[in-house]
Amino acid sequence: HLNAKYTRTLEGDHSLVAGVETEGGHRSDQAVTQQNGVLLPGTTDDDLGARTYRAALYAQDEWSLSPQWAAHAGLRWEEVLTEGQDQTLQMHTNRSSVWTPLLHAVWKPEPKGPDQVRMSLTRSYRSPVLTDLLGRLNVSQAYPTSGGNTPTSPDRAGNPDLRPELATGLDVAWEHYLPDNGMLSVNLFHRRVHDLMRTVTALQTVPWSPMPRWVATPQNIGSATTQGVEDRK
């Protein structure tokens, strides 16, 4: 992780805030499953690797409109790069980037009171975890002792082509600050998610089995909407 932030106070209760964020991770994986010194079907001793990299640049203006209102507005650029190997040791690469507005506002019914309302419009990425990008097939534990391979006991494999999720969200929160540094809050949220990541179990053909087998694989299954209410104490 590497983050850098620059802040400068301007005239008229304005503050310029700019920054850069970077985050990277790498995973190397070697799994060997043997019985009596022999590799079990569907396993391999090859090294597989995966990595993720995220970079972001942003600039925003923070200002106090009045004793009751404060606002942030700006622009953010973010890019996510994911790479993962399949069982043939071929590397798969996905690169996604997006420009997003930053809009936040805070309203206080009383300037020095304990209550305030926060409103925000955001867009964000969620990257796949590194284990989901490794294309290794892991045979279900029920095989080969019982030969079991069912939708509830599937083999598992990563997906080197898995893309990050992109979410656009709208949040409105009421916050009440207590005398002893506590806080009560209620948050209403609505989010639209693209390239939703979920694990899908389906019959797949594998090289070492004469019959298709049930395999659970993380996939991008489309778009989704989530909304609700959260309360915190």
Secondary structure, DSSP 8 states (H G I E B T S, - for coil): -EEEEEEEEETTTEEEEEEEEEEEEEEEE----EETTEE-TT-----EEEEEEEEEEEEEEEEESSSSEEEEEEEEEEEEEEEEEBTT--EEEEEEEEEEEEEEEEE-SSTTSSEEEEEEEEEEEE---HHHH-B-EE--TTTTTT---BTTB-EEE--TT---EEEEEEEEEEEEE-TTS-EEEEEEEEEEEES-EEEEEEEE--TT-SS-EEEEEEEE---EEEEEEEEE-
